[in-house]
Amino acid sequence: MNLKTTRRLVTIGFTVCIFTSFIGIFFGAGNPELSNYMLTAGVISLLFTAAIIMKWARCPWCGGSLLRKFFKLEVCPHCHRNLETGKKKKGHGGRGRK
């Protein structure tokens, strides 16, 4: 799966999880069945999103895990390639000189 598609699915999954949890908490006060259904849907969407992250949040070139800073990374921390273009980073691979 494409890295852009993975980022979109993770964003949608987290959004659904947050909205279903808020609906269950705030609008389910008078209706405990609605609260239970919405909180269950929130947990299921969270687990689905976590499975997507574990399976497809990887560098397309080296297969290294991109769990940390998944949405901000532009260069793979393992192979130092650009995640969009695949070009290698020149120099120290994005690391600062000391």
Buried (B, 14 or more C-beta within 10 A) or exposed (E): EEBEEBBEBBEEBBEBBEBBBEBBEEEBEEEEEBBEBBBEBBEEBBEBBBEBBEEBBBBBBEEEBBEEEBEEBEBBBBBBBBBEEEEBBEEEBBEEEE
